[in-house]
Amino acid sequence: MGIIELSHLTVLRGRSKVLDDWSISIDSGEVVCLAGDNGCGKSTVIEAAAGLIPLENGSSKISGQLIRDSDGRRGRIEFGLCLQDDCVMGDELVGERILDAAGFDFDIAPLLKSWGLDHRIHDRIAMLSGGQRRKVALLCGLIPAMISNEPVAVLLDEADSGLDDDSTEKLAKTLRDLAAGGHAILISSHDSRIISASDRIIRFPFEEEQGDAKSGKFTPLEKAAKRSVNIGHRLNLRTLSGLANNGIAGLLTLGAMLALLDPSQLEGRMLTAFVLAPALTAGLCGNPIHKLSLENRAYAWWNTKSAIPQNAIFHSVLLCGGLTLLASTITSDLNWELIIAGAILGATTEAVVGLLSNATLRLARPNAVMIRLLTPILILPWALLVDTLTA
């Protein structure tokens, strides 16, 4: 069995059958290049291998682990991935993102210097040129193999697109070096240098030929401690997106209620509802990191790493608790049980709305799905909580 196993894939794009009972096996130490015209199915193969698109039939396995099959079963294992979309968020830092992709700390400076990015190590990705951003996306796809002595699968979808000539030459050499280390690489490309660096070339529609690539030399990068990937909380602190999207909505709700109601006259259920309403509103705004992950289709890359969407749920608990505390202070009824309930209510509501939004991302036009029409039902838990706390 190969490191990358695609078995009897059938994939539809709209009403078109892009892949029909298509199979390929890529062994350790092998580079396979998908070549052909735009729209012939190269990207579909890469995304099917990564488990990013539903399959009508067949399955994708990497290193013996099921990644996705036609029954909807999913699995995850460490592999390298670079899609046509760069899949990076503008507020991530260059060095930080590559370390997150590696999952380990290591001396990143020499690597970035060899790719001409050493002077941008602490810059936000949004400040990079298109070619530099593409280099970051490429390195994120290559780094899991670069640091591993064990065979790792690498999936690259037109990774050379937007690179300068020197970088493309360097990519071709890197592919041969990784192959020498036993890694399995599936890449799509139009560039003759990448095709020449391949052991096999699949020319769509599915004509296979053998390549005659030179051997490389693999020296793994020395890695240190395993890295804790808490990108959601880091981004939330850097951008204050939770405060801007959720916190402001909660404050506006509190301000509107103060304009219409006299808190000193409230009691019982009305008082409890007043105190909990800002946290509910903040939660209904959804996961603020979800909005950031829509940039450059970053959510797709992270989806291959974890089934849990990137979030800042701990910050959300603090924010919703703070809003509830503020509302309690205004009413002069400081109830810690109510404050804790508000923190949990807001964070839970945010998580549910975030999961609803995340569930539509695999669709061709996720923004056209009126998933927000389902959010009013989340008022029911708030009403039940109000009744419970005032019983």
Summary of the structure (lengths in Angstrom):
residues: 391
radius of gyration: 24.6
end to end distance: 62.5
largest distance: 83.8
contacts: 1324
relative contact order: 0.11
helix: 50%
strand: 17%
